[in-house]
Amino acid sequence: MMNVPEPAVPKMPPAVERKYLSNTWVELSASAYAGNIRYFRRMTGKRPEFSVVINANAYGHGWQSIARLAVKNQVDSFCVHSLDEALRLRRAGFHQNILIMGHVPLGRLEAVVEAGFRIVVYNRETLEQLHHIAENSFRLARVHLKLETGTYRQGIDLEDLDWFIRRLKHTPRVLLEAVYTHFADIGDGIGQDYAEYQRYSFQQQVRMIQKAGFPILKKHAACTAAILLFPETHFDLIRLGIGQYGLWPSAETRQAYREKNGGKAGDALKPVLSWKTRISQIKTVPADNTVGYGRTFTTARDSRIAVLPVGYADGYDRQLSNRGQVLIRGRRAPVCGRICMNLMMVDVTDIHNVSLEDEVVLIGRQGR
C-alpha cells in the first residue's frame, strides 16, 4: 500500500494570520480601560484601596487580559468569586492581594490559607474550619466578615454577629482584616433611602465590632453604582466592577449620575470591549423576495444583502432577528431575517462601497 503524504498547510505571514484568525473576534481598548480607571480614581481620591472585580471571566472580557490592564493601571487588589479564579490569577503571576467573595467548599479552604488569599466569611462552619487549618499549618487566615444589612443574600445576620465577635477573640491565627456589605438597590433607582438605611446598619454593626476589641478594621461597601452616587460609602476600599469596563450598572444609575452633575458626565465611561466580524458574501435580492429561515423578512425594493459569518452559536442573540443593527463603514445596517446558528444577514443597500471582508462591528463603535 502506497503512503500518500498529507497535503501541506500553507503558512500565512504572521500579520495576515492574526488578521484572519477567526470569523468573529473581540477587541479590548487599553486606552478606554485606562481612561475609566483614571475617572474613578479622580472620584475617590487617594484614600480608599482601589480593588477591581474580575470574576466571571472579567465580566466576559477575558480575565487575564483585564488583569494585565489593571496592573498596568496600578490597581491595588483583585476581587473574584471563586477559589479557582483566585488560583488562576496567582498561577499567571499576579501577586496582588486577592479577595474571594463567593463560596469556597470547606474541603478546599486549606488552599485558600496556603495561598494567602483573603476570603469572605459569613457562616460559622467556614470560620471554624479556617481556625483549624491555620492552627495546624502555623499560617494566618485573613478574613473579611460580610455583614447582613438588608440585601438578604450572603451575610452574617445581626443576631449571629456576637458569636463571630466572641469566636474571633479566641482564634489568634484567623486575622479579621475587614468587614463589608453589599447594597441591594443602589443601582436601580434615583432614590437612595434604602441604601442609606443599609449604610446606617453597616456602620452600627462596625461600631459593635470595634467596641468589642477590634478597633482597626478596613471597611468596604461601594460597588460601581455606590462609587458614582454615594461617596459616603467609599470608606477604606472600593470594589469597582462593571464601571471599569466602561459600562453603567443601569440606565437609572446613569440618569441619576447625570442629574447629580448638572446634566454632564453622562458619557464619562468608555466601553472597553468591541465585537467584530467580516462580510463573507454580498448579494442582490430583488424586491418582494424573502431572506432567511421562516421567510420573516421581505425586501421592499431591490436590496443589497451582506452575509456575516456569525450567529447565535457565537452568542449573537436570536431575539435580534429583524431588530438588531450592526456598523459597517461607520453606518448602521439593520439585521434582516432570522439569526441563524452560524450566519446572519444585514441590509447594506444604503451604504456605499461595501466590499467583501469589510469589517463589521456587532458591539462597539466605528467611525465617529
C-alpha positions as semicolon CSV with decimal commas, in nm:
position;residue;x (nm);y (nm);z (nm)
1;M;0,000;0,000;0,000
2;M;0,140;0,335;-0,102
3;N;0,164;0,602;0,166
4;V;0,010;0,926;0,049
5;P;0,159;1,225;0,229
6;E;-0,075;1,468;0,399
7;P;-0,111;1,789;0,199
8;A;0,096;2,070;0,341
9;V;-0,094;2,351;0,510
10;P;0,025;2,681;0,364
11;K;0,174;2,903;0,631
12;M;0,044;3,258;0,634
13;P;0,262;3,554;0,728
14;P;0,214;3,645;1,097
15;A;0,032;3,973;1,023
16;V;-0,216;3,803;0,792
17;E;-0,257;3,510;1,029
18;R;-0,361;3,735;1,317
19;K;-0,599;3,932;1,098
20;Y;-0,786;3,624;0,979
21;L;-0,759;3,410;1,288
22;S;-1,136;3,373;1,325
23;N;-1,462;3,472;1,161
24;T;-1,554;3,669;1,473
25;W;-1,337;3,821;1,744
26;V;-1,330;4,054;2,044
27;E;-1,101;4,355;2,083
28;L;-1,021;4,532;2,410
29;S;-0,928;4,901;2,420
30;A;-0,639;4,962;2,658
31;S;-0,692;5,338;2,632
32;A;-1,061;5,310;2,723
33;Y;-0,977;5,093;3,023
34;A;-0,709;5,335;3,141
35;G;-0,949;5,626;3,100
36;N;-1,215;5,453;3,308
37;I;-0,970;5,379;3,589
38;R;-0,848;5,739;3,587
39;Y;-1,206;5,864;3,604
40;F;-1,285;5,659;3,914
41;R;-0,953;5,748;4,076
42;R;-1,032;6,117;4,041
43;M;-1,368;6,050;4,201
44;T;-1,239;5,853;4,500
45;G;-0,907;6,024;4,565
46;K;-0,603;5,852;4,714
47;R;-0,754;5,724;5,037
48;P;-0,950;5,407;4,956
49;E;-0,777;5,094;4,836
50;F;-0,862;5,050;4,468
51;S;-0,984;4,695;4,404
52;V;-1,125;4,568;4,075
53;V;-1,378;4,287;4,040
54;I;-1,281;4,038;3,768
55;N;-1,499;3,739;3,844
56;A;-1,695;3,556;3,570
57;N;-1,403;3,584;3,328
58;A;-1,383;3,958;3,396
59;Y;-1,749;4,004;3,304
60;G;-1,682;3,820;2,979
61;H;-1,388;4,041;2,878
62;G;-1,116;3,780;2,946
63;W;-0,969;3,764;3,295
64;Q;-0,602;3,755;3,200
65;S;-0,616;4,048;2,959
66;I;-0,813;4,260;3,208
67;A;-0,584;4,165;3,496
68;R;-0,284;4,281;3,292
69;L;-0,455;4,611;3,213
70;A;-0,548;4,653;3,579
71;V;-0,191;4,603;3,695
72;K;-0,064;4,838;3,426
73;N;-0,302;5,098;3,567
74;Q;-0,177;5,035;3,921
75;V;-0,486;4,892;4,087
76;D;-0,421;4,771;4,441
77;S;-0,603;4,437;4,455
78;F;-0,848;4,197;4,290
79;C;-1,190;4,065;4,390
80;V;-1,305;3,731;4,247
81;H;-1,591;3,492;4,309
82;S;-1,423;3,153;4,339
83;L;-1,108;2,983;4,459
84;D;-1,041;2,864;4,104
85;E;-1,045;3,223;3,977
86;A;-0,801;3,325;4,251
87;L;-0,568;3,034;4,174
88;R;-0,566;3,117;3,803
89;L;-0,459;3,472;3,880
90;R;-0,181;3,361;4,113
91;R;-0,052;3,094;3,875
92;A;-0,046;3,352;3,596
93;G;0,193;3,562;3,803
94;F;-0,038;3,822;3,958
95;H;0,085;3,884;4,313
96;Q;-0,165;4,147;4,425
97;N;-0,397;4,072;4,718
98;I;-0,698;3,868;4,609
99;L;-1,032;3,861;4,791
100;I;-1,256;3,559;4,727
101;M;-1,614;3,685;4,767
102;G;-1,805;3,368;4,679
103;H;-1,850;3,028;4,840
104;V;-1,549;2,803;4,893
105;P;-1,630;2,445;4,998
106;L;-1,498;2,354;5,343
107;G;-1,275;2,088;5,190
108;R;-1,090;2,347;4,980
109;L;-1,024;2,610;5,246
110;E;-0,672;2,477;5,303
111;A;-0,575;2,604;4,957
112;V;-0,708;2,949;5,049
113;V;-0,490;2,967;5,360
114;E;-0,185;2,821;5,187
115;A;-0,201;3,075;4,903
116;G;-0,262;3,368;5,137
117;F;-0,589;3,471;4,975
118;R;-0,837;3,687;5,161
119;I;-1,176;3,518;5,200
120;V;-1,525;3,632;5,287
121;V;-1,674;3,467;5,596
122;Y;-2,047;3,462;5,666
123;N;-2,111;3,126;5,834
124;R;-1,978;2,955;6,146
125;E;-1,853;2,641;5,976
126;T;-1,617;2,833;5,749
127;L;-1,470;3,025;6,041
128;E;-1,415;2,708;6,246
129;Q;-1,251;2,528;5,955
130;L;-1,022;2,823;5,883
131;H;-0,923;2,829;6,251
132;H;-0,843;2,456;6,243
133;I;-0,635;2,485;5,923
134;A;-0,446;2,794;6,039
135;E;-0,359;2,643;6,377
136;N;-0,232;2,318;6,225
137;S;-0,031;2,487;5,949
138;F;0,106;2,775;6,160
139;R;-0,027;3,017;5,899
140;L;-0,262;3,315;5,909
141;A;-0,612;3,300;5,764
142;R;-0,713;3,651;5,655
143;V;-1,087;3,707;5,657
144;H;-1,342;3,973;5,564
145;L;-1,671;3,942;5,753
146;K;-1,973;4,010;5,535
147;L;-2,247;4,180;5,735
148;E;-2,616;4,146;5,651
149;T;-2,770;4,491;5,612
150;G;-3,078;4,419;5,403
151;T;-2,982;4,250;5,077
152;Y;-3,052;3,907;5,232
153;R;-2,804;3,721;5,021
154;Q;-2,468;3,630;5,175
155;G;-2,406;3,789;5,511
156;I;-2,397;3,746;5,889
157;D;-2,734;3,819;6,048
158;L;-2,728;4,073;6,329
159;E;-2,835;3,816;6,589
160;D;-2,534;3,598;6,495
161;L;-2,276;3,876;6,496
162;D;-2,198;3,845;6,866
163;W;-2,100;3,479;6,819
164;F;-1,849;3,572;6,545
165;I;-1,702;3,851;6,758
166;R;-1,654;3,623;7,057
167;R;-1,512;3,340;6,845
168;L;-1,263;3,564;6,666
169;K;-1,118;3,665;7,002
170;H;-1,013;3,302;7,050
171;T;-0,881;3,231;6,701
172;P;-0,544;3,411;6,702
173;R;-0,441;3,277;6,362
174;V;-0,761;3,400;6,198
175;L;-0,697;3,766;6,125
176;L;-1,008;3,983;6,094
177;E;-0,878;4,213;5,824
178;A;-1,200;4,383;5,710
179;V;-1,578;4,399;5,730
180;Y;-1,806;4,476;5,439
181;T;-2,157;4,474;5,299
182;H;-2,331;4,500;4,964
183;F;-2,620;4,725;4,861
184;A;-2,950;4,588;4,735
185;D;-3,080;4,858;4,500
186;I;-2,837;5,146;4,480
187;G;-2,804;5,100;4,104
188;D;-3,174;5,060;4,030
189;G;-3,339;5,385;4,125
190;I;-3,299;5,756;4,170
191;G;-3,368;5,748;4,545
192;Q;-3,112;5,627;4,798
193;D;-3,332;5,579;5,104
194;Y;-3,276;5,203;5,129
195;A;-2,904;5,240;5,058
196;E;-2,887;5,499;5,335
197;Y;-3,063;5,255;5,568
198;Q;-2,811;4,985;5,476
199;R;-2,519;5,221;5,529
200;Y;-2,651;5,315;5,874
201;S;-2,699;4,947;5,965
202;F;-2,348;4,866;5,844
203;Q;-2,188;5,144;6,048
204;Q;-2,380;5,042;6,359
205;Q;-2,252;4,686;6,328
206;V;-1,898;4,810;6,261
207;R;-1,912;5,008;6,586
208;M;-2,023;4,694;6,770
209;I;-1,721;4,506;6,637
210;Q;-1,483;4,790;6,720
211;K;-1,614;4,824;7,076
212;A;-1,565;4,450;7,123
213;G;-1,191;4,486;7,075
214;F;-1,124;4,511;6,701
215;P;-1,050;4,884;6,666
216;I;-0,852;4,883;6,342
217;L;-1,074;4,744;6,071
218;K;-1,083;4,801;5,699
219;K;-1,439;4,878;5,583
220;H;-1,583;4,848;5,234
221;A;-1,927;4,871;5,075
222;A;-1,900;5,061;4,747
223;C;-1,971;4,885;4,419
224;T;-1,968;5,082;4,092
225;A;-2,308;5,245;4,147
226;A;-2,219;5,341;4,504
227;I;-1,887;5,487;4,393
228;L;-2,072;5,705;4,143
229;L;-2,371;5,810;4,352
230;F;-2,289;5,766;4,719
231;P;-1,942;5,899;4,817
232;E;-2,023;5,839;5,184
233;T;-1,976;5,467;5,113
234;H;-1,619;5,484;4,979
235;F;-1,473;5,401;5,324
236;D;-1,132;5,224;5,308
237;L;-1,172;5,019;4,990
238;I;-1,384;5,042;4,676
239;R;-1,487;4,742;4,465
240;L;-1,500;4,859;4,104
241;G;-1,688;4,608;3,892
242;I;-1,882;4,690;3,578
243;G;-1,761;5,050;3,567
244;Q;-1,400;4,955;3,486
245;Y;-1,529;4,801;3,162
246;G;-1,694;5,130;3,065
247;L;-2,048;5,011;3,135
248;W;-2,314;5,160;3,361
249;P;-2,480;4,942;3,627
250;S;-2,820;5,052;3,493
251;A;-2,992;5,325;3,294
252;E;-3,118;5,462;3,626
253;T;-2,763;5,492;3,760
254;R;-2,657;5,682;3,451
255;Q;-2,955;5,918;3,473
256;A;-2,903;5,980;3,845
257;Y;-2,534;6,050;3,789
258;R;-2,614;6,290;3,506
259;E;-2,862;6,478;3,727
260;K;-2,613;6,485;4,012
261;N;-2,359;6,650;3,781
262;G;-2,590;6,911;3,631
263;G;-2,664;6,714;3,316
264;K;-2,297;6,650;3,243
265;A;-2,068;6,347;3,259
266;G;-2,328;6,103;3,123
267;D;-2,075;5,975;2,870
268;A;-1,778;5,969;3,104
269;L;-1,729;5,591;3,078
270;K;-1,590;5,434;2,762
271;P;-1,677;5,071;2,675
272;V;-1,364;4,858;2,663
273;L;-1,497;4,570;2,452
274;S;-1,577;4,558;2,081
275;W;-1,712;4,251;1,900
276;K;-1,642;4,224;1,528
277;T;-1,676;4,007;1,220
278;R;-1,631;4,046;0,842
279;I;-1,862;4,030;0,545
280;S;-1,846;3,684;0,386
281;Q;-2,078;3,748;0,088
282;I;-2,278;4,029;-0,072
283;K;-2,575;3,956;-0,293
284;T;-2,852;4,147;-0,468
285;V;-3,202;4,035;-0,375
286;P;-3,490;4,162;-0,594
287;A;-3,789;4,336;-0,440
288;D;-4,065;4,120;-0,289
289;N;-3,833;3,830;-0,205
290;T;-3,776;3,679;0,137
291;V;-3,449;3,640;0,327
292;G;-3,352;3,360;0,565
293;Y;-3,530;3,087;0,759
294;G;-3,903;3,119;0,805
295;R;-3,917;3,389;0,534
296;T;-3,967;3,651;0,804
297;F;-3,812;3,940;0,608
298;T;-3,937;4,059;0,269
299;T;-3,739;4,307;0,061
300;A;-3,936;4,623;-0,013
301;R;-3,700;4,711;-0,301
302;D;-3,407;4,567;-0,487
303;S;-3,165;4,523;-0,197
304;R;-2,801;4,451;-0,130
305;I;-2,776;4,193;0,147
306;A;-2,448;4,120;0,327
307;V;-2,399;3,777;0,482
308;L;-2,198;3,769;0,807
309;P;-2,027;3,451;0,938
310;V;-2,161;3,481;1,292
311;G;-2,480;3,358;1,459
312;Y;-2,644;3,251;1,780
313;A;-2,386;2,974;1,830
314;D;-2,133;3,256;1,873
315;G;-2,356;3,436;2,122
316;Y;-2,542;3,678;1,895
317;D;-2,892;3,690;2,045
318;R;-3,155;3,531;1,820
319;Q;-3,410;3,777;1,957
320;L;-3,233;4,042;1,749
321;S;-3,372;3,880;1,434
322;N;-3,522;4,161;1,221
323;R;-3,448;4,401;1,510
324;G;-3,073;4,436;1,560
325;Q;-2,824;4,663;1,387
326;V;-2,453;4,642;1,308
327;L;-2,199;4,901;1,195
328;I;-2,035;4,885;0,852
329;R;-1,820;5,173;0,726
330;G;-1,950;5,379;1,015
331;R;-2,316;5,336;0,915
332;R;-2,593;5,131;1,072
333;A;-2,705;4,822;0,882
334;P;-3,028;4,654;1,002
335;V;-3,044;4,279;1,061
336;C;-3,281;4,118;0,811
337;G;-3,428;3,774;0,863
338;R;-3,370;3,528;1,142
339;I;-3,034;3,493;1,311
340;C;-2,903;3,151;1,208
341;M;-2,671;2,926;1,407
342;N;-2,356;3,043;1,227
343;L;-2,479;3,312;0,989
344;M;-2,680;3,633;0,980
345;M;-2,783;3,879;0,712
346;V;-2,788;4,259;0,713
347;D;-2,921;4,514;0,465
348;V;-2,642;4,730;0,318
349;T;-2,843;4,887;0,035
350;D;-2,792;5,240;0,166
351;I;-2,422;5,202;0,249
352;H;-2,188;5,288;-0,038
353;N;-1,877;5,095;-0,140
354;V;-1,941;4,792;0,081
355;S;-1,698;4,514;-0,009
356;L;-1,626;4,151;0,071
357;E;-1,443;4,117;0,407
358;D;-1,524;4,468;0,521
359;E;-1,506;4,489;0,899
360;V;-1,841;4,474;1,079
361;V;-1,896;4,590;1,438
362;L;-2,152;4,385;1,630
363;I;-2,084;4,557;1,965
364;G;-1,889;4,879;1,987
365;R;-1,817;5,185;1,777
366;Q;-1,696;5,251;1,426
367;G;-1,617;5,584;1,267
368;R;-1,743;5,890;1,452
